[in-house]
Amino acid sequence: MPVFKIKHITHYTYETPVRDSANQIILYPVKDEYQKVIKHDITISHHPDVEVFKDYYGNEVGIFTQTEPHHELKIVSSICVETTPRPLPTDSLPPAAQWELLESIRYDVAFIDYLKQENFESVASLRETSLNLKDDIDTPFQTAVRFCNYVYTHFDYIKGVTTVNSTLDEILLLQAGVCQDFAHLLTAMLRFTQIPARYVSGYICPNKNGMRGEGATHAWAEVYIPEYGWLGLDPTNNCIAGENHVKLAVGRNFSDCSPVKGVYSGGAGHTLDVTVSVGYDDHEHYDPEPFLSPAQPAMSSTVSPAPAKNSYQRHLEEIMMQQQQQQQ
């Protein structure tokens, strides 16, 4: 079982002093049977008190304020986490029975948010594409794998062509984006076929053959499979989210899971530098997550340590600025 060390640094510097900075951080890794947090430290410049609570979706959220004038804000999250492979769905229940089970939970409070898709101009076109790809003989799991493969093969992974504010219409027009965009596309397609789907933020850790988005904040989707539960699918890499994926938060979309965001009073001039470095705690080799095809999972090669860094785009340079980080 791999042990990863992850350091996530967010550094804002302001041209003139700012004040009344109110911030929210979702940098706390999920703790469950597949992800054990060995150690986690968060340090923030000027050492404000951080209030931590659980939000509606079960995420740990921290909030803090800095009322005094300041020229910079630096947030450093250092994580040591051990991950465990999650078993794949057996998918033995007949397809009709599984679709009936999904229909029976359609109005359950726990799933309503993950079945409702916000409207956008091209909604009819993407819905039609999704319904045409769905085969009545497929199970929900097989359908989700097919959709994941579709996003991976039909959209180019290009950094910088989208921002945190890019809409599905823009992504469909560009036929390109980053992991945040691909996760939004996949969740929308799944919801159109009445499969609960939620957005996931976290990190993807290095793979020997290379993974798109590795060594950075990452995003993927989770799909609800009857008689199994939530299963992660990574359309950026066309794989099942496995032990190389470290989960921070879940929600309807990126806005529910943004690692850092906030507002302040002061001048708009500022710079934002974000770095994420990821490495193994040792030099052992581990079985990687299975890669997908529409028919069945396949296996990639072994993984090994390879620290990496990534950068993010600046966002909303206004007097009252919303500070967010795009997930790559």
HUHU-V651529 format. One line per field, one symbol per residue. phi: phi as a letter, one per 20 degrees, with the letter a starting at -180 (. if undefined). psi: psi as a letter, one per 20 degrees, with the letter a starting at -180 (. if undefined). burial: 1 if it has 24 or more other C-alpha atoms within 12 Angstrom, else 0. A space follows every 50 residues. Layout:
phi=???
psi=???
burial=???
This chain:
phi=.fdddcccddcdcdfcgdbledccccceffdbfdbdefbbccdcgmlffd edbeegenefcdcbccefgbebccccddcccddcfefffflefgggffff ffffdgdfgfdgfededffbfegfffffgfffffdfeeegfffffffgff ffedceecfneccfefeffffffflarcggffffffffffffdmdgbcec drcdegcgencfnfmbfcbbccdedglcoececdffdlbffcfeddedbc afagffcggbbrcbdqfffaccccccdcbfebdfdcfeffedcgeafcde efdbfagbcbccefblecgdeeecdfee
psi=pqpqpppoppoppphqqrrlopqppmjoqqoaiiopogqpppppqjlqpp pprpahjjqppqqqqohqpqiqpppopopoqpqpqpqqqhkipqgghghh hhhhjhjphiighjippqqrhjghghgggghhhpphiqrhghgggggghg gghippooqiirahiprhggghghkraahgghgggghggghhjkoppqqp qbqpqqqhipppjqkrqrqaqpqpppjgbppppnihjlrpobiipopgrq ahahhijpgpqaqrpaqhprqpppqppprqhakrqqprqpqqrhgrqrqa rrqrqnqrrrrrqqpmmrgnpooqpqp.
burial=11111111111111001110111111111100011110010111100001 00000010111111110001111111111111111100100000000110 11000000001011111000000001101110110001111111111111 11011110011111111110110011111111111111111111111111 11111110001111111111111111000111111111111111111111 11111111111111110111111111111110000111111111001000 0011111111111111000011111111
